[in-house]
Amino acid sequence: MRSSEFDPEAKELELRAESSNWDVSNPVPADPGDIPVIDISAWIASGDDVDLAAVAAQVNDACETAGFFQLVGHTVSRELIDEVFDMTERFHALPLKVKESLRMDREGWPVAGVGYLPMYSRKLPTREKANLNEAFLVKGNRELDFDESQWPGDDALPRFRDTVERYAGAVNRLALRLLPVYATALGLEADFFALGFEHPSWRLRMTRYPPVPEQPEVDADFGIAPHVDTTFFTLLLQDAAGLTIFSHTRGCWIQAPVVPGAFVVNSGELMKQWTNDRYLSVRHFANNDASESRYSIPFFYNAAADFPMECLPTCHDADNPPKYPTISYNQSQAVAQGE
């Protein structure tokens, strides 16, 4: 699909139609190695080019074959992870009236896509059937900082904003630290992505999945319906099993295990386009079959919203020409996010 032919709304409708036809029955437990575990602690400690190359080789293999990996040995402390999970649980325990006062896209709030997303929403992803989860969302980019998000007051939930800001800052720093890994994995100079991510666009989603009832109030089959992410990459924390992904190597749906303190990392549609389909953007969904609520905290990371992403020089040649136009997030994926 070349530049003059690219229609983001048509692309989103195409993905939505595809997802409704995916057979998601009979997921199986992941086998060892289905979702690689990549430890970056040696490289974080040394900053050495040899250690960088070793990590990059693992990331390259994971992105080409699985589309997902578990990241350990990273720079976000376990204490901060525990804090943000605690705040996620405490936010969703607030009275509904308090949460509804922060409702996402409510009339009178100037910034779209921030605040409380109620249970049974049909947004993010947009589907005909509802999603059985509720979430609190914060986002940032060149024009937006934390003041543009909606926040419960300290009288309702003390230290909530402080915890979220500290966590978002820590994950942003980790994401920035990973850019040389991806550049090296793709055969580029380590600082190749620096300009595009000088003012990254990001979104943090603090999600609660209630137990799936035998008879839902509305037509809701999933915690989050099957979809692909729109991102460059996503960094996900999960406190319990529920993420299910499609394994291209096995040709079936597999249930992602929980590795305490690890980030589940996956590449999205922007990564797929930028790499000319070299890296996978893998379909996945979320459910909660347990008897208690579970929580997950994805961090969606993208280049600056207006940065033109031209097919990477190491991902095309005469026999494999660019499949996508030079295009920005705003031009290609913002429609899927309601922006």
N, C-alpha and C positions, 0 to 999 in steps of 0.2 A: 504494500500500500504506500504509494508515494505522496509527497506533500500536498499536491493539488487535490488528491483523492481522500485525504484523511478527514474523517468526520467523527469527532469524539462522542457525540450523542449516538450515532449509529454503532460505534464500537461498544459503548456501554450496553446498548440494547442487545447486541450480539452476544456479549458475555453473559448477560442476564438470561437470555434464551438458552444458551449452552448449559448454564448451571442448573436450569430446571430439568434438563434431560440426563444429568449425571446420576448414575446408579450408585447410591451411597449405602446400599445394604451390605451387611456382613463384613464390617471392618474387623481386622485381625490385629492381635498385639504385634508391635514392631519387633523384629529380630535384632540382635546385636549388630550394629553397623548400618542398619537402615537409615538412622538419623545420626550421623557422625558426631562424636564429642571432640571438640577442638579446644585445647588448652593453650592460652596465649600468655601464661604467666612468665615463661622464660624470655619471651620477646619484650614484654612489659618491663621486666627487670633489667634487661641488657640494652635494649634499643639497637641491638646488633643487626646488621644487614643479613647475616646468615640465619639468625632466628626469624627475622621478618620473612625471608624467602621460604623457610620451612612452614611457617603458618600459612603463608599465601598459597603454597602448593595444596595444602589441605582444604583451604577455603575454595580454591578453584575446582577441585575434585567434587566437593560437596555441592557447589552451585551448578555444576554441569550434570550431576547424576541424581541428586536428591532434592535440591532446591531448599533444603532445610538443614540446619545443624544446631547442636547445643554448644554454647560458648561458656567456658569456665576459665578460671584464672584471670578474670577481668578486673576492672578498677572500681566497680561499684560495691561498697561494703555490704556485708551481710546484715549489719545493724540497720543501715538505711533501707535495705530491701524489706526487712521485718517491719520497720516503721511505716513504709508506704502501704504494705499489705494491711497493717493495723488500721491506718487511716481510711483505706478503701472500705474495709468492713464497717468501720464506725460511721462513715458517710452514709452508706446504704441502710444503716440502722436508724437514721434520722426519721422523724415523722414525714410522711409523704407531703404534707403541706409545706414543709421547709424545702424539700427537694423540688417541688413543683414551682416554688418561687424563683428557682434558678433554671427553669426549663429552657433547653436548647431551642434557638430560633423563635423565642417568644416575642410577641409584639412589643416594641419599644426598646429592645436591646439591639444595638447597632452591629454587632459582630455575629456572623453566622457560625454554627458548628462548635460552640462552646457552651458548657453548662450541663444540665441534667437531661439525659436521654431516658425517657420512661420505659417501663416494661411494655412489651408487645409493640414496640416501634417497628416500622417498616423502612427505616433509614439505616444506612451504614451497616450492611449493604441494603440497597433498595430492592425489595422483593414483594411479590404479591402476598405471601404469607408473613406473619409477624415473627419477630425474633424474641425468644424467651430469655431476655436479659435486661438489666438496667445498667446505666453507665454514667460516669461523670467525665467530661472531656475538657481538656485545655489544649491550646495550640499556640504556635509562635511562628513568626517569619520576619522579614525585613521591617514590615510596618507594625507588627503586633508584638506586644510584650505581655507580661502577666497581668497588668492593670486592665487589659481589654477582656480578660476572662471574667466569668461570674464566680463568686466565692461565697460560701456560707460565712457568717460572722463568727468571731471568736466566742461569742456568747452561745452559739449553737454547737460549734466544734472547734475548740481551742487548738491552735498550732497546725490546723489542716493546711492552710495556704503555705505556711513556712515549710512543712514537710514536702508538699508537692513541688514547690519551687526548688528545694534542695535536690530532690530526686530527679526532676526534669533537667536540672543543670548537670548532675552527675552522668545521666544517660546521654545527654548531648555531647559531653566531653568524651565519653566512651565511643559514641558513633563517629565523632571527628577523628578519634584515634584509629578507628578501623579503616578509614579511607585509604591510607597507604597500603594496607593489606589487600584491599580490592584492586587498587591500581597495580600493585606488583603481581597479583594473581593474573591480571589481564595483560601482562607484558608491557605495562606503561611505566613511566617515571613515577616514583613514589608520591610526588606532589601533584600528580595530574589532576585530581579532583578538587584541589584546594580552592580554585576560583569559583567553581560552581556551588560550593558549599560554604562560601564566605558568610552568606546569610541564609542558612538552610530553612526549609519549611518543615515543621514537625507537628505531630499531634500525639497527645498522651490520652489514653482511654483507661479509666479505672472501672472495671466491669464486675458485676455480680451476676452469677448464673444460679437461679434457684433450682431446686430439684424439679425434674420434669414430671408434671402431674400426669396421672393416667388419663384424665379428661381436662385438657387445657381450657381456659376461659374463652380463648379465641383460637383460630386456626394457626397453630405454631408448632412446627415439627422439630425445630432446632433452637439451640441457644443462640447461635449465629448461623445463618443459612450458608450453604456451600458457596464459595467465592474465591477470587484471587485478590491479593492486595494490589493497590495502585502504586506502591512505594518503590524507592530505590532499594531499601531494605527495612525490615521490621525487627525490633528487639522485644521479645515477649517474656514476661514473667508469668508463671502459672503455679498455683499452690496445690493443685490436685489434677488428676487426669481428666481429660475432656477434649483436648485438641486431637482431631483426626485429619490426617493428610493423605493425599493420593501418592502412592509410591510408583514412579515411572519404571523403576527397575523390576518391581514385582508385579505391576499391573493390577494393584488392588489398594483399598483403603487400609491404612494402618493407624493404630492408636499411639500417639506420641507419649513416651514415658516422661515422668517428672524427675528431673535431676535437681536436687535442692540447690538453690543459689545460682543456677544456670539461666542464661538467656537462651530461649529458642529463637534462632535467627533464620529469617527466610527472605529471599529476593522477591521483588514484586514486578508489576508490569513495566515500570520505568526502567528497572534494571534489565529486564528482558529486551525491551526496545533498544536501549542504549548499547547493549552487547549483541544486537542483531540475532537474537534468539539463542545465543551461546549459553546464557544462564537461564535456568528455568524459573518460571513464575507458577508455583504449584497450587492447585486447588486445595482447599481445606475447609473444615467447618468445626463448630464447637457445640458440645452438649454437656449435660450434667445428669448422669444416671445415678448419682449418689443420693443419699437421704438428707444431706446437708448442703447448704449453699457452698459454692466454690467461687474463687476470685481469680481474675487474670488481668494483667496490666500490659497491654501492647504499647509500644512507642513506634510510631510511623515516621520514617525519616526520608526526606527528599532534598534535592538541590533547591536553590532559590527558585521560587515559583515561575519567574520569567526567564530563567537561564536556558538558552537554546542547547539542547542535547543532540549533538551530531554523532552519527554512528562512529563508535570508537575505532581508531585507525588499525588496531590489532584484530578487529572483529569483522573485517570485510576485505575482499580482494576481487580480482577479475571473475573468479568462479563463484563467488559468494557476495554479490553486490548488496548494498544496504536495502533492507526490506521496509524501513520506516523513514519518514521524513525527519529532518532536523526540526525538533519541536520541544516546547517547554511543558512543564507540569500544567500550567494554566491552560494550554492549548490541547492537552491530551488526556489528563486524568481528573482535572478539577470538577468536571461535570459529574463524575461518579461520586464525588464527595459533597455534592450539593453546593459547590462554591462558584 
